[in-house]
Amino acid sequence: MGLGYAGLVRPPVDDQPQYDQQLPEGYPAEYEADVVLRDGATAHLRPITPADDDLLVAFYARVSEQSKYYRFFAPYPELSDRDVARFTQVDYHDRLALIVTVGHEMIGVGRYERTGRRTAEVAFLIEDAHQGRGLGQLLLEHLAQAARENGIHQFVAEVLPDNRKMITVFTEAGYKVAREFEDGVIMVEFDIAPTDTSFGVMQAREQRSEALSIARLLTPQSVAVIGASRREGTIGNALLRNLRDGGFPGRLYAVNTDTKADEIEGVPAYPTIREVDDTVDLAVVAVKADMVADVVLDCAAKGVRGLVVVSSGFAEIGDEGRKRQRYLVGLARSYGMRVIGPNALGVINTAAGVSLNATLSPLMPSRGRVAFFCQSGALGVPILADMVGRGLGLSSFVSAGNRADVSGNDLMQYWYSDEATEVVLLYLESLGNPRKFSRVSRRLAGRKPVIALKSGRATQGVPVGQLIRRSKLPAATIDSLFRQSGLIGVDTTGELFDVAQLLAHQPLPKGRRVGIVSNSDALTLLALDTMAGCGLDMAGEPRNLSADATAADFEAALTEVFADDRVHSVVVIYTPPVQANGAEVAQVLAAAAAGSDKPVVSTFLASRSVPAELRVQDGEGGAARGSIPSFLNPQYAVGALAKATQYAEWRRRSDSRIPDLPDVDTAGGEDFVAEFLQRHPAGADLDEADRQRLLSFYGIQVLPAFPVLSADEAVARAADLGFEVILKATAEQWRMRPDLADIWRHIHDEDDMRAAWAEMTQTFGVASDPGRAQFVVQKMAPPGVPVVISAIEDVSFGPVVTFGLSGVATDLLGDRSYRMPPLTTRDAAEMVREVRAAPLLYGYRGSDPVDISAIENLLHRVSRLTLDLEEVVRLDLRSVLVSVEGATVLDTRIRIAPNEKPRQDAPARRLT
C-alpha cells in the first residue's frame, strides 16, 4: 500500500517528500491502496483529509463545467469555503470520501453519505482529462467495500439521463441495478454485497489493467540504462551491452551523471534522463541505492512508463533498506510507474520487433512458447543457461529480485492474454498474496499449463528482501494450494524443464494408459516402476524389441501402438547398438507420431532436449509443436508424462462449481459477529449456545451437549433426553486418547449412567474434582466414522479449510487436506478423497460406505462461513460422526476476534 505512510500527499516531481501531515482522528489507513488504471498506469487511492483543501480546490478548477453540472445538477463554477470544509471533513463511517492522486494532483473523488441504517447515497467526480481510465469503477469498488464494513448494504444515486458515463459505471459493475425516472433524474439503487457477477467483473478488469501494466514494461519502444558505464565488468556496462547485443530494435540511451561523452558503447549518452531529447518508455536503473529515489523523480518528470531496478541495497540489507524500498515503490506508483525489483536480474522479451534483453545475462534464448517468472536473481542466470542448453525457446522472462512491486501474480495476468506464451514456468521463493495467487493461477491454468517450483517448503523460509506476511500453516498447504489451482508442482529445476519440454511440444494426454516401445529390457523396467509410482497404467504389454532392433522393427511396433485406442500416451526408448546413430529410427518415430493426438516422450540416445532428428522446424529453425522431446532416462520421461496427465485430468473436470446454499443467512451471521465483538472487544471463545446460534445461520446443526458436574446431574440430564445417551470427557488432554475411554456409549438407564460415571472419574483420576474432565451428556448419534473439519484465519492465506479423520494417529501423521475458500464441488470432493485414511469412509474391510455428500456439504458450509465472516479466526467441528445416513456434528469450538490485518484479496482492486 504505497509507502506505508498513511495519508501522505505524494510530493510533486521537483519537491522532496514530507511526512509531517497530521492525520484526523479515526483516519482509516487500511483504505489506502495503490491501484492500476485501465491503461496500465498506477495511481494512489486514499481517504480525504482536511489538509486536502487546496488539493480539492485545484482539482475542481480543472474540472469542466459540464462535469460539474453532472455532479451538482446546476452550474457550480467554484467551491465555497463551506463546500471545501464539508467535502474534506468526514467521519470515515457515515460520511466517507476517497480520492485518487497521481503525483501531487488529485484526479478523482468518490464519496458516500449514509441516508438510512443500511443505505447510503454515492457520487463521483472525475477530472475530464482522466475520464475513461476506469477511476469511477475503482472508486465504486473501494467505496462499496468500506461501506459494507460500516454496515451499509445498499447504494443509491441520482444521475442525469445524459450522463451516460456514470450510468455505465453502475450498470457494468456487476451489481443488480434498479433504475427509476423521476423529475428528470434517473434514480439508481443497488445492493453492494459482492456477487459472483460483480466479482467476475472485477477480476476481468483487474486482469486487463494489470496485463497492460506489464506490457508497458515488456514492450518498450525506447529504453534508457541509468548508471551505464564504459568500464567492463560493471553492472551498467553489462546491461547496456546485453540490450545492444540482444538486437533491441528500439531507441537505446545511456545515462550517467559523470559522463561528458556523447556516447557509451556506441549508444547516445546523457548526464540525466531529463536531458534525453526523446520519449523514454522503460528505465533500467543500476545506480547506488541512495540515488534511486532521485532517479525515480527524474523518470517521473520525463514521463517514463516503468522501471527495472537492478540496484541492490534495499530490503535485503535490513530495516534501512526496507524503508528505502517502501519509499521507492510508493514514489514510483504514485507517478504511474510499475517497478521490477529492486535487486533484480532483469527482463527478457524475445517477441518479434522487441528482442529485449534487459538483464545481466548475456544469454539471449531463442524465441519460443515458454514464459518464465523467477524471484531469485542468482538463480536466474543458470536457469537461462539451462534453457539455452536444452534448446527450450522462451517468450518472456522476468527476474523480480526483492519483488517489491511486480510479482508473479502480475506476470500471470499478462501471460493469460499473451498469444506468444503457451506454457508458464514459475520459480517461487515466497507467496506475497496467496489468495490472489490461487485465484489468478487457477484462471491461467484453465487456459495454459503453469509449472511451479516453490523453494523453502520444508523450512518455511523467506528470502531476505521479500516483505511478506509469515504464514503459520504447515508446508502441505502449499501443495494443496497448487492442486486446487491446477498448477503442476515440481520439486527440482530439472523437473521444471522436463515438464516444460513436454508441454511445449506435445499435446495433453487424454487418459492414464501408456504404451511403451523399447529396445532395452532394463530401461523398460525403470519406466514401469516409475509409472506404478506415478499412477499411470499400462495399455497392454510393453513392445519389447531386441537390442539390435532395426528401424523396420520400430516402425511395426509404433504403428501398432499409435493405432491402439487403449493407448493415451507413448513412451519410446531407443539405445543404439554399436555403430548405429539412430537416424533411421528417428525418421520412423517422427513419421509415426506425425498427426497423432497422443503425446510422445522418448529416451533417445540419452539426449535431454529435442534432438535434431525428432524436431519439427518452426520458422526460425527452432522446435515447433509436434517435436518429440528426449530425456536422459525413462524415469524423467515418465515423470514428466505423469505431471502432464494429472494436469490434463484437472482441465477436463469442467463440472466444478461453487454450490448454492439457499438456507445461509449471511446478514444474520454478520450481525451476530458484530454483537459478539461489542460484548467482547478483544475477542473470545464462544460458549455452547453462541456456537449453536452462529452455526445455525449457515445451516450447520449441532447435536446439543449438556455439561454435568456430578453423577446426579448426569442421571437427570440423561432422563430428560430419554436416555440412549453418551457420557463424554471434553477436556483437551483426554480427548481422543487411545489409552483412555473418553466416551461411554449406550447408556440406557440410571444404573448405566452411574456405572459410567464411577468408571470414568476413576480412570481419569478426577473423582474428587470431576469438573477437570469437563463431562457432557449427549444423545447417541448413529454409528459412523469420526472426522474433523476446521477453518483457520491465517495472516497470509486468509481462511483455510482443513479435513481429516479423527484420531491421534492422523493428527501425528498430519493426514489432513487443505483448501482455500470458496470451495468448488471438485475442491470438496478432492479434500475428502486425498487424505490417506480415506478408505475408512468407503467401506474398508467390509464396513458400510458412509454418506460422502454429507461431508462435502459441511465443507461447503464451513467454507462459506469463514469466507463471509473473517472475524471467525478459528472454527473446529471437532467431532463429526459420518454414517450411511448422514453426518452428525457432536463437538465444536469457535473463536471470534477483531481482524487486525485485512485480507489481501478483498473484492476491490489494489496492488499489494
Disulfide bonds with the S-S distance in Angstrom:
none
